[in-house]
């Protein structure tokens, strides 16, 4: 089970250390909920002052999980499906029809003027009949196409105060949950990290170790993608991460590098032909000159 820091305006994500789904005494896998119970306290322990809004799918919008988030000092935006929260949606209908407490915000999407958006929200509703003490605020989003047909419809429960001014921002934040799939797992599966389905922890947890190392490499790459102009330039030149990894790997086969900076500069400026070939373990090491700052600036 993985957790990452996401922002609606950033393509990059910053992963936390993932939590293995362990096995019990019957050699059966643990479940996602139990893994979350271990993962979230560990994140809070490692980052005691970190201010985040936890965004999760409909599996998380239950009373025990919400209580855990509150105990750990996390704010939340959790998906809520009508079929899973019948009592909550009935309370929303009552608040709209009888009490007039539902606020409506409508606007036109700036990126696509033909798309109309509708947000409805209401505060202080019981999550369900079994846990009336767990009070949540309800956020509902509908997107209409040019013909008036509904394109998207989504709902969330949250402990954040919703206003007309911040409702759109909260919707954008809640929808950023897709980055755990698109920018995280899709990248790991299809952009050269070779992350694939696995049905066990491996001999002496070898598969878990490899997964941890892969996530560590992903963390380094995402940090470089955010902060390192040299990495950004190489990535832009080659066009995709898969091509970038293959190019780096091919250079490692033939040459010796004193730093990742030198390696990126060689790839960026196509200077591999000026390097001596790697002599291997049987030959003496050869000194490879470091590129100068002036070359990088040029």
N, C-alpha and C positions, 0 to 999 in steps of 0.2 A: 504494500500500500504506500503510495507516494503522495507528498504534499509539496507544492511549489508556491513561491511568491509570484503573484501576477498583478498586472496593471492594465486597465482597458486600453491605454495609449501606447503600450510597449509590446512588441512582438516577443522579446526575450522573457524568459522565466528563470527564477532562481530556486533550485530545488533544495529542500531539506533532506537529511538522511532518511531513506525510506524505512518502513517497518516491515519485516518479514511476516508473512502469514504462517504462524508456527503450526506445529503438529502436536496433538495431544497423545495421551497414553495408548489410544486405540489406532494410532498411525493415520488419523484423519486430519485433514487440514483444518486449521482454525478458520474463523470467519472474518469478514471485512470489518464488522462492527467491533469485534474484540481487538483487532489490529488498530482501529482508530482510538480505542480507549488507552492503548499504550502509546500511540504516536503523539496525540495532542498534549498529554502531560509532559512528554519528553521535549517537545518543541517549546512549551512554556518554561520548562526548567532551563533549557539552553538559552532562551531569549526572554528573560523575565520582564523586560521593559518594552518588548516589541508590541506596537499597536497595529493590529490587523483586523480585518473583517473576514471571518471564515465563510467561504461559499462552498456549498456541497449540494449533492443531488437529493432526490426525494427520500433516499434511504436514511438520511440524517435528521429529517424533520419529525423527530419523536421526542417525547418528554425526557427520557433518561439522557439522551445525547445533548439536548438543549441545557439541561441542568449541569452537565459536565462542562459545556462551553462557558456557562455563567460562573461556575466555580473557578475556572482557569482564567477568567477575566478576558475572554474572547467575545467580541461582537459577532453577529452572524447574519447571513442572508442565505436561507435554505429553501430549496425547491419544495413546493407543496402541490401535489396532484389532487384533483377533486375526488377521485375514487379512493384515495387514502385518507382524506380529511373531510368526510361528509358533514360532520358536525360543524367544523370550521366554516365551510362554504355556506351552510345554512345560516350561520351567524352573520356572515357577510351579507347575504340576501336580506336578512332581517334588518341589519344596520342600514341598508340602502333603502328598503321599501318602507319601513316603519319609523326608524329613528332619524333618517336623513343625515347619517354621519359619514357617508362615503364621499370622498372628495375626488373630482374628476379633472384630469389635465389632458388637453389635446394639443397636438402640434403637427407640423409637416416636417418630414425628414429633410435636413439641409442637403444631404448628399444625393437624395432622390426625391424631388418635389412631388412626385406622383404617389409617394408612400405616406399614408396618414397613420399617426400613432395615438394610442389612447392608454392612459394610465389611470387606475382607480386605486385608492388606498383608504384604509381605515385603521384606527388604533385600538388597542386594548381588547383583544378578543381571546376567549379560551381556546387552547390548542385542540382539545378534544374533550369528550364527556368524562373520560377516566382521569384526566389531569386538569381540572378547571383552574387550579392555582397557577398553571403555566400560562402566562399571558403573553401574547405576541401581537405585533402589528402586521397587517396584511397588505401586500403589494401585488397588483395585477396589471399585466401588460398585454395589449392587443395591437397587432400591426395589420393594416389594411392595404391591399394593392389598389391600382388605379380603378379597377372595376368594383371596388368595395368588398371584394372577397377577402376573408381573413387569411393572412399569410402565416402569422405566428400568434400563439397565445400562451402565456407563461404566468405563473404565480409563485410568490415566495412568502415566507414568514420571516420576520426580523425583530430584533430588539432595538433597532435604530429608529429615531423619530423621523417620520416622513413628512416633508412639506412640499408645497408646489414648486419651491425653488430647487430642492435637491432630488425630487422624484426621478427625473431623467438620469441623473448621475448614479443613483442607486440601481436603476435598471441596467445601466452600462456595466456597473461593477458586478452585479449578479450574473450577467451574461458572460462575463470574462471567465466563468467557470469552464467554458469550453476549451480554454487554453491548456487545461490539464490533459486533454485528449489531443488537441491539434498541435500545440507547440511543444508538448512534452512527449507523450507516448507515440504520436505519429512521427515525430522527429527521431526518436530512439529506434523505431521499427524500420523506417524507410530512408533515413539519411545517413547511413553508414555506421551506426552503432551496433547493428545486428541484434537488437533486442527482439526476442520472439517468445512465443508461448512456451511455458515449462510446467511440467506436472509433478515436480518434486523439488526438494531442496538440494539434491545432489549428494554424492558421497562425501560425508563429513562437511556438509553444507557448502560444497564447492560452488553450486549454482548461486547461492546467496552471496558468496564472496565476489563472484564475477559481476553480479547485479550491482553490488555496492561500488565496485571499482568503476563500472560503467557510469553510474550516477555521479561519481566524483569527477570523472572526465567531463561529463556533461556540464557539471557546475563550473569547471574551469573554462570550458568553451563558451558558455553563456556569459560568464563574467568578462571574458575577452571581447565577445561580441558587443557588449555594452560599453566597455571602458577603453579598449585598445584600438587606436586608429590604424595601426599596422595590420592587425588581424582583420579589421573591417575592410581595408583596402584589398587584401588578398582574397577575402571572401567575395567581394564585389567583382573582382577581376575574373574569378573562376566560375562564379554564378551559382554554385550549389555546394552544400557541405559535403555531399558524397564525392564530388570531384576534388574538393579541397583535401579531404582525408586521403584519397588515392594519390594525389600529387605529393603530399607530405610523406606518405609511406614509400613511394618510389624513390624519393630523395634519400630517405634513411637507408635504403638498400645499398646505395652507391657512395655516399659521402659521409664525412664526419662533421658535426656541427658543435660549436662551443656554446650555443644558446638557441632558444626558440626565436629570439629576435633575428639572429643571423639567418635561420632557416626561412622565416617569413620574408625577409628581405631578398634572399636568393630567389624564392618563388615569385615574388612581386616583380622583380626586375629581370627575370630570366637569366640569372648569372651562374647557373649550374656548370656551364662549360668552362668556367674559370676556376673551378674547384678541383683539387686532386682527388683521384678515385680512392675509395675506402680500401685499405689493404687487407682487412680481415685480422683474425686473431693471431695468424702466423707471422705477420710482418710487423715491423716497428710502427708505432703511432706517428702520424705526420701532423705537423703543425698547420692548422688552417687559419689564414688571416681573417680577422674580424672586419666586417664592413664598417666604414667610418660613418659618423653622423652626417658628414657633408654629402655622402652618397644618398643617404635616406632623404635629406632635404632636397637634393636635386631631383 
